[in-house]
Amino acid sequence: MLAKVYLLLYNCSLGFGWSLVLWYTLQELHGSQTTSTVYRKVEVPLKVSQTLAVLEILHAAVGLVRSSPLTTFIQVQSRLVVLWLVLDPVREIQSEVNVPVMICAWCVAEIVRYWYYALSIVDKVPYLLTWCRYSLFTVLYPVGVSGELLTIYTSLSTSPLLAGSPSLSQQTERLV
């Protein structure tokens, strides 16, 4: 019983957290009409919500949920790498258009997922939420991964190790 209460609170908290990130993102996009300030607006709730996902590895490891700890680790760490090791330290890429696209994809996927899990605990999942849980990923997954890859790729142009290296477009022109 205590485990169910904990998981309910955890999933509701992250459902609210990701909803807040989405709200701030949309509010900033609407108000400023630009993507350049979105990351700064959502930085704190995004970092908190994404970093708390580390607990999911522990949940899987101790058997609170039926997920594989290894699979959960891989999924969680991939986003943490993009957030903490690429997006956060490389300020030049934070205003790129792919960043709010990636954030929105993460938000919608996580809002659906966490609310689905929370309502599953109390056996009150509406059909629409179930449909969203198992259908939206076909769009959100490629959009999110593309945003992550573009963020990583864009950050490479700021690397001092690659200074003077030809860009991808220059490399492609040589091949043609």
N, C-alpha and C positions, 0 to 999 in steps of 0.2 A: 504493500500500500504506500509506504514512504517513497519507494522508487517511482511509483506512478505520479505522486504529487510533485516530486522533484522534476521528473521529465516534463510534466505539464507546465510547470513554472519556467523551466528552461526553454521549451519550445514557444511558449507565449511571449517570453521576454525577447527572444530572437525574432519572432514574428513581428513584434512591435518595433524592435531595433531596425530591422530591414525596411519596415514600412516608413519609419522616420527618414532613413537614408533616401528612399525613393521620393518621399514628399519634398525633402530639401533639394534633391536633384531637379525635380520638375519645377519647383518654385524658382530655383536659380535660373534654369533654362528659360522659363517664361519671363521672369523679371528682368534679367540682364540681356536676353536675346543673344547670348554668346556662350560658348563652351569653356571659355578661358577661366572662369571663376568657380566652376562646379566642384572640382576636387577640394579646394579650400573650404567651401561651404559644407561639404559632407565628410571631411577628413576624420573628425573625431568619432561620430557614430559609425562610420564605415570601418575604421580600425577596430573599434570595440566589438562590433557585430561579427566581423570576419575573424578576429582573433579568438573570440569565445568559442568558435567552432573547434578549437583544439580540444575542448572538453568531449567532443564526439568521439575522438580517438580513445579517450579514457572510458567513455560509456561502452564502446564496443569491446575494449580490452577486459573490462570487469563483468561483461555480460548483461548490462542494463538494456542493451538493444541487440538485435540479431545481426548486426552488420559485422563485416570482417574488419578487424583492426588495421590490417595492412592496406586494404582498399580505402578505408576511411582516411588513413594517414596520407596516402598518395593524393586523394582528392583535396584534403584540407591544406596540405603543404603547398600544392601547386598554386593555389590562390594567395597563400601567405607570401610565397616567393614574389609573385607579381606585385602584391601590395607593399610589402615591407622592404624588399630588396631592389625593386625596379621603380615602381611608381612614386613611392614616398621620397627616396633620396634624389631622384633625378627630376628636379623642379621644372626643367625645360619641357618635359613631356606632359606635365599635368594639365596643360591647356589644349592638348590635342583633341580632336573631335572623337576619336575612338575611346577616350576615357569615359565620358558620360554614357556612351553606347554600352560599353562593357559594364559600367556600374548599374545601369538600368536592367540589363540582362541578368546580372547577379541578383539584383533586388527582386525582380518578379519571380525568378526561380526560387529564391530563398523564402519569400513571403508565402508562396504557394506551399512549398515543402514544410516549413515550420508550422503553418496553420493546419495543414493536413495531418502532421504528426500529433499536434496538440489535440485536435478534435478526434483523432483515432483513439487516443487514450480514454476519452469519455464516450466513445462509440456514437459520435454525432457528426460524422463527415457528410456534408451535403454532396449530392451527385455532381454538381458543377465543379466543386473543389477537387473531387476525384478525377473528373475529366481533365481539368487543368493540370493536375499532378502528373498524369500519364500522357498528356498530349502536347503541352506547351514546350516540353524539353526538345522536341524536334526542331523548333525555331530557336529557343533560348540557348541551347547548347552550342550550336555553331556560331551564333552571334557573340556569345560570351567568350568562347575560345578564340574567335577571330579578334575580338577586342584585346584579349590577353596577348596574343601573338603580335598584334600591331603595336601594342604598348612596349613589349620587349624589343621588337625590331626598331621602333622609333628611338628607344633609349640607347641603342647601339651607336647611333650617330653622334652621341655626346661623349662616348668613351674616348679617353686620351690614347688608349691602346690602338684604336682604329682611326685616329686622326690621320688624314691624308690617304686613307684607304678609299678605293672607288666605291661609290654607292651601288646599290643593287641595280638601279636603272643603267648606270654606266657599265656594270658587269654584263648586263643583259644585252646592251648594244654591241659589245665586243663579240658576243656569241652569234649575233645575227649577220 
